[in-house]
Amino acid sequence: MKNSLLSAEYIIKTFVSGDTKLEVLKGVSFTIRHGEIAVLTGASGSGKSTLLNILAGIETLDSGKVYLEEEDLTSLADKSMAERRNRDIGFVFQFHHLLEDFTVLENVMMPALILGTERGLARRKALELLEEVGLENRSGHKPAEISGGEAQRVAVARALVNEPKMILADEPTGNLDRANGEKLVELLSKLNREHRASFLIATHNEELLEGSRRFKLIDGKIIEN
């Protein structure tokens, strides 16, 4: 599709436990366009996290295809997929997954260093992002020394440090109070406008980012609102 960045084509995913089979995704297809911010809703347990993990190449699918621009991500070997993910797909987890032994600044720098960015440049980019998310004064703190809302903003900065084309965010406001959740949503909208990365945000909150393009997972299938 013209102007498409990320495309899912008939994704099927089944989990097996003993004699029980649970088909979580039953032929999911949709497209995210360049520069847009979209919302994926659905009840808890509907498969939102599974779908995001598949899109990022973190989890395998049973059948179907995932394309980033023209490249079939499902055809890539594990190492190639990890490299492509680090370069072009940022991921924000519900539980921020910051590395506790490293400072806020080092956490944000980490994906850039893995990519092979020169340390001085990685540090400058990380500091610029921390300033954008309002945490430049927390750069030397460890994750245990900052609040939950601050930790999630650090995770957003980390996701952006390699200037990815696509950001996938899994319930980014799920563990925040209402005020901090609203601040994070405002920040994501601002970063979408300024960095022109596309965002797909999974949430059970039907009111989140009203007015954005919306998809809903119901009984393993996507409905576009």
N, C-alpha and C positions, 0 to 999 in steps of 0.2 A: 504494500500500500504506500502511496506517495506520502512523503514526510514521516514515515513510521520509523521509530527508533527501536523499540522492543516489541516483538510479536510472539504471542503464544498461539500454537496451532494444535488444537485437539489434544490437550494434555490429559492423560489418564494416570491416576495413581491409586494403587490399592495396598492396604496394609493387611498382613496375614498374621494371625495369632492362633496357633493350634489349628482347629478346624474352622475358625471364624475368619471370613474375609470382609474387610470394610473398604468399600470403594469410595474414597474421599473426593477425588476429582474425576468427573465423568465426561471428559471431552471439553475441557476449558479452552476457549479461543478468545483473544482480544488483542488490541494493539495500543501501545502508548506512543504518542507523537513527540517529536523533538520539542523540547522547551516547555512541555505542559506539566501541570501538577494534577494528578488524578487520585481518587480515593477508592479503596477496596473495602467494602463493608461485609458484614456477615456475623452471625451469632458465634459465640465461643464454641470451638470445636468444628466449625464449618469447613476448615481447611485453608484459611488465609495464610497462616505461617508456613504450611507445607507448600503452598503455591509460590510464595516469595522465595523460599529456600530453593525450589526447583528453578525459578527464574535466574537466581544467582549462581546456580550450579553447585550449591551446597548439598543438595539432595537429588537423588536420581529419580527419573520418571519411568513409568512402565511403557508408555508409548506417547508419541507426539513430538513436537519440535518447538524449540525456543530460538528465535533469531534476534541478534543485536545488529541492527542495520541489515547487512546482507549475509552476515556470518551465522551459520548454524552452530549454536553453542553446544547442542547435544551431541555433535560429532567430535568435539574436542577431547583429547586425552586429559587426564586429571591435572597434569602439570600445566598444560597449555590453558586449561580453563581457569586454574588458580591465577595464572599470570594475567589473563584477560580480565578476570574479576577484579583483581587488585588495581588494574589500570583504569578500567572503564565503568565499574559498577561499585558504588558506595553502598554500604549496608548499615542501617541503624537498628539495633536490637531493642526489644522491650526492656530487657535487663542489659544495661549499657555495655557490659563485658569489657570494662577498662582493666588494664593490667595493674594490679595493686602495687607491685614493686617499682613501678615507674611513675615519674611525675606526669602531671597533666600535659605539659609540653611534649614530653617523650612519647606519651600515648598518641598524641596527634601526629607526631613525626613518623611513627612506626610504619604506616603503609608506604610512605614516600621512601624511607630507607630500604624497605623490602623491594621496592621498584628499582632501586639503584640510584636514586637521586643523591647528589652530593650533599653531605651532612649540613654544610652551612646554608645551602639553598633550602633544604628540607626544614631547617630550623626557622628560617625567615618566613616561609610559607605557613608554617604552623602558627607562628606568632601573629601573623596577619589574620589568620582565621580565628584565633582566640580573641583578637581584638574585635572582629566582626560579631562574634557571639557574646561579647561583653565579659570575657574572662581572662583578659591579659594579666590582671593582677593575681590570678590563681595559677599561673603557669608553673610555678615551682612546688605546688602542693601535690600530695599524693591523693589518689581517689578517695581514701578513707577520710580525708580532711575537708571534703567539699560536700555540698548537699546533693540530694537526688536530682533536683532540677538542673543544677550546675553540671553534674555528671552526664546528664543526657545531652546538654549543649556541647560538652566535650566530645561526646560520641558523634554528634552531627559534624563538628569541625573535623574530626578524624575521617569521617566518610567523604569529606570534600577535599582533602589535602592533595589528592592526585588529580584533581579537576576531572572527575568522572563524568560520563555522559548521562548516566542513570543512577538515581538514588532510590533504594528500596528501604522503606521504614516500616518495621513490624511493631504495631501498637506503641509508637514512641511516647505517647502521653499516658499509657496504661497504668504506670506506677507513680504518676504525679498528681498532686491535688489540682483542683480546677484552675486556680490562678496560674500556677506554673505550667499547666497544660496549655492554657490559652497563650501564654508567652511563647511557648515552644512552637505552637502552630503559626503565630505571627512571624517568628524567626524563620521557619521553613518556607513560608510564603515569600518573605524578603529575599532569602537566599536563592529561591527559584527564579525570581525576577532578575537578580543581580548576576548570578552565575550561569543562568540559562540551562542548567542541568534539568532533566526531566525527573519528576518525583512520582513514585507510586507509594501511597501511604495506606497501610492496612490498619483498620480500626473497627471496633464494635460500636463506636459512637456515631450514630446516624447523623448527628448535627455537625460533625467535624468538617470544616472547610466547605460549608454550604455554598453552592454556586460553582464548585469545581466539577469536572467530569467524574462520574461515579459509576462504579461497578459493584454488583452485589453477588456474593456466593450463596446460592440456595440449592440445597440437595445436590451439591457437587457440580453445579453448572453456573455460568456467569450470566447475569442479566445486567445490561447497561441501562442506567436511568437516563 
